[in-house]
């Protein structure tokens, strides 16, 4: 049994197209990964 911090992904075209590509695209776009006004100093 997995814990709450576990994510299981299947290597399918749908997962790549609808989940992984948007995640990677966001990670490579500064305004997406760290939008203006967002807290970027970590949790307090």
Backbone as XML, in Angstrom:
<?xml version="1.0"?>
<chain id="A" units="angstrom">
  <residue number="1" name="UNK">
    <atom name="N" x="0.850" y="-1.182" z="0.000"/>
    <atom name="CA" x="0.000" y="0.000" z="0.000"/>
    <atom name="C" x="0.892" y="1.239" z="0.000"/>
  </residue>
  <residue number="2" name="UNK">
    <atom name="N" x="0.533" y="2.220" z="-0.804"/>
    <atom name="CA" x="1.306" y="3.453" z="-0.890"/>
    <atom name="C" x="0.845" y="4.472" z="0.137"/>
  </residue>
  <residue number="3" name="UNK">
    <atom name="N" x="1.666" y="5.459" z="0.350"/>
    <atom name="CA" x="1.291" y="6.524" z="1.281"/>
    <atom name="C" x="0.735" y="7.716" z="0.507"/>
  </residue>
  <residue number="4" name="UNK">
    <atom name="N" x="0.338" y="8.747" z="1.198"/>
    <atom name="CA" x="-0.303" y="9.909" z="0.575"/>
    <atom name="C" x="0.639" y="10.666" z="-0.361"/>
  </residue>
  <residue number="5" name="UNK">
    <atom name="N" x="1.925" y="10.495" z="-0.226"/>
    <atom name="CA" x="2.889" y="11.183" z="-1.077"/>
    <atom name="C" x="3.304" y="10.382" z="-2.302"/>
  </residue>
  <residue number="6" name="UNK">
    <atom name="N" x="2.602" y="9.303" z="-2.595"/>
    <atom name="CA" x="2.951" y="8.430" z="-3.707"/>
    <atom name="C" x="2.052" y="8.692" z="-4.907"/>
  </residue>
  <residue number="7" name="UNK">
    <atom name="N" x="2.634" y="8.703" z="-6.085"/>
    <atom name="CA" x="1.886" y="8.878" z="-7.325"/>
    <atom name="C" x="2.330" y="7.790" z="-8.289"/>
  </residue>
  <residue number="8" name="UNK">
    <atom name="N" x="1.380" y="7.024" z="-8.801"/>
    <atom name="CA" x="1.666" y="5.955" z="-9.751"/>
    <atom name="C" x="1.161" y="6.383" z="-11.121"/>
  </residue>
  <residue number="9" name="UNK">
    <atom name="N" x="2.051" y="6.417" z="-12.104"/>
    <atom name="CA" x="1.692" y="6.798" z="-13.468"/>
    <atom name="C" x="1.995" y="5.642" z="-14.407"/>
  </residue>
  <residue number="10" name="UNK">
    <atom name="N" x="1.110" y="5.418" z="-15.353"/>
    <atom name="CA" x="1.333" y="4.405" z="-16.373"/>
    <atom name="C" x="1.918" y="5.069" z="-17.611"/>
  </residue>
  <residue number="11" name="UNK">
    <atom name="N" x="2.833" y="4.380" z="-18.267"/>
    <atom name="CA" x="3.516" y="4.908" z="-19.441"/>
    <atom name="C" x="2.629" y="4.713" z="-20.674"/>
  </residue>
  <residue number="12" name="UNK">
    <atom name="N" x="1.643" y="5.608" z="-20.821"/>
    <atom name="CA" x="0.735" y="5.548" z="-21.965"/>
    <atom name="C" x="0.782" y="6.870" z="-22.717"/>
  </residue>
  <residue number="13" name="UNK">
    <atom name="N" x="0.322" y="6.850" z="-23.957"/>
    <atom name="CA" x="0.296" y="8.073" z="-24.766"/>
    <atom name="C" x="-0.591" y="9.130" z="-24.126"/>
  </residue>
  <residue number="14" name="UNK">
    <atom name="N" x="-1.718" y="8.725" z="-23.552"/>
    <atom name="CA" x="-2.622" y="9.675" z="-22.900"/>
    <atom name="C" x="-1.976" y="10.370" z="-21.713"/>
  </residue>
  <residue number="15" name="UNK">
    <atom name="N" x="-1.229" y="9.620" z="-20.910"/>
    <atom name="CA" x="-0.528" y="10.217" z="-19.763"/>
    <atom name="C" x="0.518" y="11.208" z="-20.260"/>
  </residue>
  <residue number="16" name="UNK">
    <atom name="N" x="1.242" y="10.837" z="-21.308"/>
    <atom name="CA" x="2.251" y="11.748" z="-21.863"/>
    <atom name="C" x="1.604" y="13.022" z="-22.389"/>
  </residue>
  <residue number="17" name="UNK">
    <atom name="N" x="0.527" y="12.872" z="-23.162"/>
    <atom name="CA" x="-0.096" y="14.013" z="-23.833"/>
    <atom name="C" x="-0.841" y="14.918" z="-22.868"/>
  </residue>
  <residue number="18" name="UNK">
    <atom name="N" x="-1.597" y="14.339" z="-21.942"/>
    <atom name="CA" x="-2.497" y="15.130" z="-21.102"/>
    <atom name="C" x="-1.946" y="15.472" z="-19.718"/>
  </residue>
  <residue number="19" name="UNK">
    <atom name="N" x="-0.854" y="14.839" z="-19.308"/>
    <atom name="CA" x="-0.314" y="15.100" z="-17.974"/>
    <atom name="C" x="1.147" y="15.538" z="-18.020"/>
  </residue>
  <residue number="20" name="UNK">
    <atom name="N" x="2.006" y="14.708" z="-18.595"/>
    <atom name="CA" x="3.440" y="14.993" z="-18.549"/>
    <atom name="C" x="3.838" y="16.203" z="-19.398"/>
  </residue>
  <residue number="21" name="UNK">
    <atom name="N" x="3.313" y="16.306" z="-20.614"/>
    <atom name="CA" x="3.665" y="17.461" z="-21.459"/>
    <atom name="C" x="3.255" y="18.782" z="-20.822"/>
  </residue>
  <residue number="22" name="UNK">
    <atom name="N" x="2.028" y="18.914" z="-20.283"/>
    <atom name="CA" x="1.690" y="20.171" z="-19.601"/>
    <atom name="C" x="2.570" y="20.440" z="-18.379"/>
  </residue>
  <residue number="23" name="UNK">
    <atom name="N" x="2.904" y="19.398" z="-17.606"/>
    <atom name="CA" x="3.783" y="19.587" z="-16.445"/>
    <atom name="C" x="5.144" y="20.101" z="-16.888"/>
  </residue>
  <residue number="24" name="UNK">
    <atom name="N" x="5.729" y="19.477" z="-17.896"/>
    <atom name="CA" x="7.053" y="19.890" z="-18.377"/>
    <atom name="C" x="6.986" y="21.290" z="-18.973"/>
  </residue>
  <residue number="25" name="UNK">
    <atom name="N" x="5.947" y="21.568" z="-19.739"/>
    <atom name="CA" x="5.781" y="22.901" z="-20.325"/>
    <atom name="C" x="5.714" y="23.969" z="-19.237"/>
  </residue>
  <residue number="26" name="UNK">
    <atom name="N" x="4.977" y="23.704" z="-18.172"/>
    <atom name="CA" x="4.886" y="24.652" z="-17.058"/>
    <atom name="C" x="6.244" y="24.805" z="-16.367"/>
  </residue>
  <residue number="27" name="UNK">
    <atom name="N" x="6.924" y="23.688" z="-16.159"/>
    <atom name="CA" x="8.221" y="23.733" z="-15.473"/>
    <atom name="C" x="9.246" y="24.554" z="-16.248"/>
  </residue>
  <residue number="28" name="UNK">
    <atom name="N" x="9.096" y="24.633" z="-17.566"/>
    <atom name="CA" x="10.041" y="25.370" z="-18.401"/>
    <atom name="C" x="9.609" y="26.807" z="-18.667"/>
  </residue>
  <residue number="29" name="UNK">
    <atom name="N" x="8.472" y="27.225" z="-18.105"/>
    <atom name="CA" x="7.950" y="28.578" z="-18.292"/>
    <atom name="C" x="7.970" y="29.295" z="-16.949"/>
  </residue>
  <residue number="30" name="UNK">
    <atom name="N" x="8.794" y="30.316" z="-16.821"/>
    <atom name="CA" x="8.989" y="30.987" z="-15.530"/>
    <atom name="C" x="7.676" y="31.489" z="-14.929"/>
  </residue>
  <residue number="31" name="UNK">
    <atom name="N" x="6.818" y="32.125" z="-15.725"/>
    <atom name="CA" x="5.567" y="32.665" z="-15.183"/>
    <atom name="C" x="4.578" y="31.586" z="-14.780"/>
  </residue>
  <residue number="32" name="UNK">
    <atom name="N" x="4.762" y="30.377" z="-15.234"/>
    <atom name="CA" x="3.884" y="29.273" z="-14.834"/>
    <atom name="C" x="4.389" y="28.641" z="-13.533"/>
  </residue>
  <residue number="33" name="UNK">
    <atom name="N" x="5.672" y="28.372" z="-13.472"/>
    <atom name="CA" x="6.233" y="27.681" z="-12.307"/>
    <atom name="C" x="6.348" y="28.631" z="-11.110"/>
  </residue>
  <residue number="34" name="UNK">
    <atom name="N" x="6.480" y="29.931" z="-11.373"/>
    <atom name="CA" x="6.594" y="30.921" z="-10.305"/>
    <atom name="C" x="5.865" y="32.195" z="-10.720"/>
  </residue>
  <residue number="35" name="UNK">
    <atom name="N" x="4.517" y="32.186" z="-10.685"/>
    <atom name="CA" x="3.765" y="33.355" z="-11.153"/>
    <atom name="C" x="3.980" y="34.577" z="-10.267"/>
  </residue>
  <residue number="36" name="UNK">
    <atom name="N" x="3.758" y="35.751" z="-10.840"/>
    <atom name="CA" x="3.888" y="37.004" z="-10.104"/>
    <atom name="C" x="2.950" y="36.970" z="-8.902"/>
  </residue>
  <residue number="37" name="UNK">
    <atom name="N" x="3.466" y="37.300" z="-7.741"/>
    <atom name="CA" x="2.673" y="37.319" z="-6.521"/>
    <atom name="C" x="2.693" y="36.018" z="-5.742"/>
  </residue>
  <residue number="38" name="UNK">
    <atom name="N" x="3.243" y="34.961" z="-6.329"/>
    <atom name="CA" x="3.298" y="33.677" z="-5.631"/>
    <atom name="C" x="4.423" y="33.694" z="-4.601"/>
  </residue>
  <residue number="39" name="UNK">
    <atom name="N" x="4.221" y="32.979" z="-3.522"/>
    <atom name="CA" x="5.248" y="32.859" z="-2.489"/>
    <atom name="C" x="6.301" y="31.875" z="-2.985"/>
  </residue>
  <residue number="40" name="UNK">
    <atom name="N" x="7.535" y="32.312" z="-3.139"/>
    <atom name="CA" x="8.586" y="31.419" z="-3.617"/>
    <atom name="C" x="9.703" y="31.228" z="-2.594"/>
  </residue>
  <residue number="41" name="UNK">
    <atom name="N" x="9.404" y="31.531" z="-1.343"/>
    <atom name="CA" x="10.413" y="31.387" z="-0.288"/>
    <atom name="C" x="10.211" y="30.114" z="0.518"/>
  </residue>
  <residue number="42" name="UNK">
    <atom name="N" x="9.282" y="29.266" z="0.116"/>
    <atom name="CA" x="9.024" y="28.034" z="0.843"/>
    <atom name="C" x="7.927" y="28.210" z="1.870"/>
  </residue>
  <residue number="43" name="UNK">
    <atom name="N" x="7.642" y="27.145" z="2.561"/>
    <atom name="CA" x="6.585" y="27.167" z="3.585"/>
    <atom name="C" x="7.091" y="27.842" z="4.851"/>
  </residue>
  <residue number="44" name="UNK">
    <atom name="N" x="6.195" y="28.503" z="5.529"/>
    <atom name="CA" x="6.568" y="29.166" z="6.784"/>
    <atom name="C" x="5.843" y="28.543" z="7.929"/>
  </residue>
</chain>
